[in-house]
Amino acid sequence: MMPVDVDYVPRGLPTRVILADALRTVRRIMGMEVAFVSEFTDGERVFREVDSDPDFTPICVGDGDPLEESYCQRVVDGRLPEIIPDATANAEACTLAATRALPVGAHLSVPLRFPEADRVFGTFCCFSREADESLNERDLNTMRLFADFLGQLLERREAENLELEALRQDLQAVIDTGSFRTVFQPIVDTRAGRVAGFEALTRFPEALGRAPDIVFAEAASVGLEEALEDRTLRSALTHLPALPEDAYLSLNSSPPCVLDGSVLAAVEDAPLERLVLEVTEHSSIEDYSALAAALAPLRERGMRVAVDDAGAGYASFRHILKLRPDFIKLDRALTRRVDEDDSRRALAAALVTFAGETGSRIIAEGVETEAQRETLADLGVGLMQGYLFGRPGPLQTA
C-alpha cells in the first residue's frame, strides 16, 4: 500500500474537521453505525473524535475507559484481529463486557501510528451492533489507508502544537521580564526644519531571531497579542517625559487592543494631545464602527490617529476611508523608488491630494536618499521618516 502524503492538507483547516470528515466517510463506506479515533494515554483509551448513527450514540468525544478492557488495546497487541465480522463468535472478544453490553457485532480496528516517532497514538475503528460476514481484506486496506493518512496528520499537528507552546512560553517570558528594548525614530517636519515626533518601536532579544513584526504576528497566533502590545506600549509611554515638549510620541497598536480597552487603560493618565496611535492592522477589520467608537473618547481628549502602510494594499485604504485618520503614513515600498518610478510617484501624489481634501497629513516612511526627499517635498509631503533623518535608537541618539 502506497504511503499517503498529507502536505496538501491546508494548515489552517482544523484537525477535528478533517477527522470528522474521515470518520463520516469510513462509516458510510463500511456501512457501520459508529466510527472513532482513540488515543492511548495514561492507561486509558480516550475517544478524540466520534461519528455515529443518530439513533445509536454509545460513546462521545472525551469519554474514556481502561485501555486493557478495550478492543483497541487487544487489536494493537495482537490478541484480537483487525477485522472481526462477528464479535460474538470470537472467544477473545467475548471476554470483553462491551461485546454483550452494546452489543458489538462487526468490528474493524487498525493501529493509528506516528511514523516519524515510530509509536502508536491509538486506533482508528468502526463497528456495528449487527454482524457483517461480508467484511474482507479490501475493507481492512481501506481502514489502513485512512489510518496512515490520519497518523501523519495528527503527528504533524502535534509537532506544530509543541512548537506553538514553546513559542508561547518564550513570548510569555519576554512579557513577564520585559526583555525587549524600546527605540525611537524621528519624524521630521522638513518644512519647519525640526523633529515633529518620534515613533516608538520595539526590538526583541536576538535569541528570538525574528523581526519585530513577525514576533507580534506570532504573539497573535498564540493568544498573546494583547499582552505583548500592552507591555511594549506601556514601556514606550515611560519615555514620554524625555521627549522635547513640542514633539509627539507615536505608538503602534492593533485593533484588538483598542477594542478590548487595553490601549485606553494604558494611556489613561498620559497627555493625549502628545500622542499619536498608529493602527497597525494588516488585514480587513470586520467592524469599523466598533473600532471608531473605541477610538472616539481618546480622540476627543486630543489623541490623534495614524494609518500605517498606505499604498501597501487594499486593507490600508479601507482603514483610511473608515477611520478618517489625522495622519496617513506612506508605506516604504511606495517611497523607496518614488524618485524614479512614475507609478509610485502618481500614487503618492494622489494620496497627498486625498489627504489635503480630508484634513489628514501625509508622513512618508522609509526615506533614505536626498532624491526621495526632494521628490516627496515637490509632491507636497512635509513630514518624513527614515534612515536619511535618523535610525531607530535610544532617545539621546535619535
C-alpha positions in Angstrom: 0.0 0.0 0.0 1.4 3.4 -1.0 2.1 5.9 1.8 -0.2 8.9 2.0 1.3 12.4 1.7 -0.6 14.9 3.8 1.3 18.0 2.8 -1.6 19.2 0.6 -3.8 19.5 3.7 -4.3 23.2 4.4 -2.6 24.1 7.7 -5.5 26.4 8.6 -8.1 23.7 8.4 -8.9 22.4 11.9 -7.8 18.9 12.6 -11.1 18.0 14.1 -12.8 18.9 10.8 -10.5 16.6 8.9 -11.0 13.8 11.4 -14.8 14.2 11.4 -14.9 14.0 7.6 -12.7 10.9 7.5 -14.8 9.1 10.1 -18.1 10.0 8.4 -16.7 8.7 5.1 -15.4 5.5 6.5 -18.6 4.8 8.4 -20.6 5.3 5.2 -18.3 3.1 3.1 -18.2 0.3 5.7 -21.9 0.5 6.5 -21.1 0.8 10.2 -23.0 2.6 13.0 -20.0 4.1 14.8 -16.6 5.2 13.8 -14.0 6.8 16.1 -10.4 7.8 16.7 -9.0 6.9 20.1 -5.8 7.9 21.9 -3.9 5.8 24.3 -2.9 7.9 27.3 -2.1 7.1 30.9 -3.6 3.6 30.7 -6.8 4.8 29.2 -8.4 4.8 25.8 -9.8 8.3 25.2 -12.2 9.0 22.3 -10.8 12.0 20.4 -13.4 12.1 17.6 -16.6 10.1 17.1 -19.1 9.8 14.3 -22.2 7.7 14.9 -25.6 6.9 13.6 -28.1 9.5 15.1 -30.1 6.6 16.6 -27.1 4.9 18.2 -24.6 7.1 20.2 -22.9 4.8 22.7 -19.8 7.0 23.0 -19.0 10.7 23.0 -15.8 12.7 22.4 -13.8 12.9 25.6 -15.1 9.7 27.0 -12.5 7.3 28.3 -12.2 3.8 29.7 -9.5 1.4 30.9 -7.2 0.6 28.0 -6.8 -3.1 29.0 -10.6 -3.6 28.8 -10.8 -2.3 25.3 -10.9 -3.8 21.8 -8.3 -1.2 20.8 -5.5 -2.5 23.1 -6.1 -6.1 22.1 -6.0 -5.3 18.4 -2.7 -3.4 18.8 -1.1 -6.2 20.8 -2.5 -9.0 18.5 -4.9 -10.6 20.9 -7.8 -9.6 18.5 -7.7 -9.5 14.7 -8.1 -6.1 13.0 -11.2 -7.4 11.2 -14.0 -9.1 13.1 -17.1 -10.0 11.1 -18.9 -11.3 14.2 -17.5 -10.4 17.6 -19.9 -12.9 19.4 -18.1 -15.7 17.5 -14.6 -14.6 18.7 -13.6 -16.1 22.1 -11.3 -13.2 23.0 -13.9 -10.6 22.1 -16.5 -12.4 24.3 -14.3 -11.8 27.3 -14.9 -8.1 26.9 -18.0 -6.6 28.6 -18.7 -4.3 25.7 -19.3 -7.2 23.3 -22.6 -8.1 25.1 -23.4 -4.7 26.6 -23.5 -2.6 23.4 -23.6 -5.2 21.8 -20.7 -5.4 19.3 -21.3 -7.3 16.1 -19.0 -6.3 13.2 -15.7 -4.6 14.2 -12.8 -3.1 12.3 -9.8 -1.6 14.0 -6.3 -0.6 12.9 -3.5 1.0 14.9 -3.0 4.7 14.3 0.7 5.2 14.3 3.0 8.3 14.3 5.5 7.3 11.5 8.3 9.7 12.4 8.2 8.9 16.2 7.5 5.2 15.4 4.9 4.9 18.1 1.2 4.1 18.4 -1.0 7.0 19.0 -4.2 5.0 19.4 -6.6 3.3 17.0 -8.9 4.1 14.0 -12.1 2.0 14.5 -15.6 1.4 13.4 -18.3 -1.1 14.5 -21.9 -2.0 14.3 -24.3 -4.0 16.5 -25.0 -6.4 13.7 -22.5 -8.9 12.4 -21.3 -8.5 8.8 -19.8 -11.5 7.2 -19.1 -9.6 4.0 -16.1 -7.7 5.6 -12.9 -8.6 3.8 -9.3 -7.6 3.2 -10.3 -4.8 0.9 -12.2 -3.2 3.7 -9.2 -3.6 6.0 -6.9 -2.0 3.5 -9.3 1.0 3.3 -9.1 1.4 7.0 -5.3 1.2 6.9 -5.2 3.8 4.2 -7.2 6.2 6.3 -5.2 5.4 9.4 -2.0 6.1 7.6 -3.3 9.5 6.5 -4.6 10.4 9.9 -1.4 9.2 11.6 0.7 11.6 9.5 -1.8 14.4 10.0 -2.0 14.0 13.8 1.7 13.7 14.2 2.4 16.8 12.2 -0.3 18.8 14.1 1.1 17.5 17.4 4.6 18.8 16.4 3.1 22.1 15.4 1.3 22.4 18.7 4.5 21.7 20.6 6.3 24.4 18.6 3.4 26.8 19.3 3.6 26.0 23.0 7.4 26.6 23.0 6.8 29.9 21.2 4.1 30.9 23.7 6.4 30.2 26.6 9.2 32.2 25.0 6.9 35.2 24.4 5.4 34.9 27.8 8.9 35.1 29.3 9.5 38.3 27.2 6.3 39.8 28.5 7.0 38.8 32.1 10.6 40.0 32.2 10.3 43.0 29.9 13.3 41.7 28.0 12.9 44.0 25.0 14.1 47.4 24.1 12.1 50.5 23.1 13.8 52.5 20.4 12.7 55.7 18.7 12.8 57.0 15.2 12.4 60.7 14.5 9.6 62.0 12.3 10.8 65.2 10.7 8.9 68.3 9.6 11.2 69.1 6.7 9.5 72.5 6.1 10.0 73.7 9.6 13.4 72.0 9.9 12.6 70.3 13.2 11.6 67.0 14.7 7.8 66.8 14.9 7.6 63.5 16.7 9.1 60.1 17.5 7.8 56.7 16.6 8.3 54.2 19.4 9.5 50.8 18.1 10.3 47.5 19.8 13.4 45.4 19.5 13.3 41.9 20.8 16.2 39.7 22.1 18.5 38.3 19.5 17.7 34.8 20.8 14.2 35.1 19.2 15.9 35.6 15.8 12.9 37.2 14.2 11.9 40.7 13.0 9.6 42.7 15.4 6.6 42.5 13.0 7.0 38.7 12.9 7.2 38.5 16.7 4.0 40.4 17.1 2.3 38.2 14.5 3.5 35.1 16.3 2.1 36.6 19.6 -1.3 36.9 17.9 -1.1 33.3 16.8 -0.6 32.0 20.4 -3.1 34.4 22.1 -0.6 36.8 23.5 -1.1 39.8 21.1 -2.9 42.0 23.6 -0.5 41.2 26.4 2.6 41.8 24.4 1.3 45.0 22.9 0.2 46.3 26.3 3.6 45.6 27.8 5.5 47.3 24.9 3.1 50.3 24.7 3.4 51.0 28.5 7.2 50.8 28.2 7.2 53.3 25.4 5.0 55.7 27.4 7.5 55.9 30.2 9.8 57.7 27.9 7.4 60.5 27.0 8.7 63.0 29.6 12.2 62.7 27.9 10.9 63.9 24.6 11.1 67.5 23.6 8.0 69.3 24.8 6.9 70.2 21.2 7.3 66.6 19.9 4.7 63.9 19.9 5.1 60.2 20.6 3.7 57.8 18.1 2.6 54.4 19.4 1.7 51.3 17.5 -1.4 49.2 18.3 -3.6 46.7 16.6 -7.5 47.0 16.6 -8.0 44.1 19.1 -6.0 46.1 21.7 -8.1 49.2 21.0 -11.3 47.2 21.2 -10.5 45.4 24.4 -9.8 48.6 26.3 -6.2 47.9 27.0 -5.0 51.0 25.0 -7.4 53.2 26.8 -6.2 51.9 30.2 -2.6 52.3 29.3 -2.9 55.9 28.2 -5.5 57.0 30.7 -3.2 59.3 32.6 -1.0 60.4 29.7 -1.2 63.8 27.9 -3.2 62.5 24.9 -2.6 65.7 22.9 1.1 64.5 22.7 0.2 61.0 21.5 -0.5 59.5 18.0 -1.8 56.0 17.8 -0.8 54.1 14.6 -3.3 51.4 13.6 -1.1 48.5 12.5 -3.7 46.0 11.3 -2.6 44.5 8.0 -5.9 42.7 7.2 -9.6 43.7 6.9 -11.4 44.8 10.1 -14.9 43.3 10.5 -16.5 46.1 12.5 -15.1 49.6 11.8 -17.9 51.2 13.7 -16.9 49.5 16.9 -13.2 50.5 16.3 -14.2 54.1 15.6 -16.3 54.1 18.8 -13.5 52.8 20.9 -11.1 55.4 19.5 -13.6 58.3 19.9 -13.1 59.0 23.6 -9.3 59.1 23.0 -9.6 61.4 20.0 -12.0 63.7 21.9 -9.3 64.2 24.5 -6.7 65.1 21.9 -5.1 61.9 20.8 -4.5 61.7 17.0 -4.7 58.6 14.8 -2.4 57.4 12.0 -3.0 54.7 9.5 0.1 52.8 8.6 1.4 51.3 5.3 -0.8 53.4 2.9 -0.2 52.2 -0.6 0.8 48.7 0.5 -2.6 47.1 -0.1 -6.4 47.2 0.0 -6.7 47.0 3.8 -4.8 50.2 4.4 -7.1 52.1 2.1 -10.2 50.8 3.9 -8.6 51.9 7.2 -8.2 55.4 5.7 -11.7 55.7 4.4 -13.4 54.3 7.6 -11.2 55.8 10.3 -10.5 59.3 8.8 -7.1 59.4 10.4 -5.1 62.5 11.3 -2.0 61.1 9.6 -1.6 58.8 6.6 1.8 57.1 6.5 3.1 56.2 3.0 4.5 52.7 3.0 8.2 52.4 2.5 7.6 50.2 -0.6 5.9 53.3 -2.1 8.6 55.8 -1.1 11.6 53.5 -1.9 11.6 54.4 -5.7 9.3 57.4 -5.7 12.0 59.5 -7.3 12.4 57.1 -10.3 9.1 55.3 -10.7 6.2 57.2 -12.3 3.6 54.9 -10.9 4.8 55.2 -7.4 5.0 59.0 -7.8 1.5 59.2 -9.2 0.1 57.1 -6.3 1.9 59.2 -3.7 0.6 62.4 -5.4 -3.0 61.0 -5.3 -2.7 60.3 -1.6 -1.3 63.8 -0.9 -4.3 65.3 -2.7 -6.7 63.0 -0.9 -5.1 63.9 2.5 -5.4 67.6 1.7 -9.1 67.2 1.0 -9.9 65.1 4.0 -7.9 67.1 6.6 -5.1 64.5 7.0 -1.4 64.9 6.8 1.0 62.6 5.0 4.0 61.1 6.6 6.4 59.4 4.2 8.2 56.4 5.7 11.4 54.8 4.6 13.0 57.9 3.2 16.7 57.1 2.7 18.1 59.4 0.0 18.1 63.1 -0.9 16.4 62.3 -4.2 13.5 60.7 -2.4 13.2 63.6 0.0 13.2 66.2 -2.8 10.7 64.3 -4.9 8.3 63.9 -1.9 8.8 67.6 -1.0 7.8 68.5 -4.6 4.7 66.4 -4.2 3.7 68.3 -1.0 4.9 65.9 1.6 6.2 67.8 4.6 6.6 65.0 7.3 9.2 62.3 6.6 10.7 59.4 8.5 13.6 57.2 7.5 17.3 56.5 7.7 18.0 59.8 6.0 16.9 61.6 9.1 17.8 59.0 11.8 17.8 55.3 12.5 15.7 53.9 15.4 17.7 54.1 18.6 17.7 55.5 22.2 16.3 58.9 22.5 19.6 60.6 23.1 20.9 59.3 19.7 17.6 59.6 17.8 
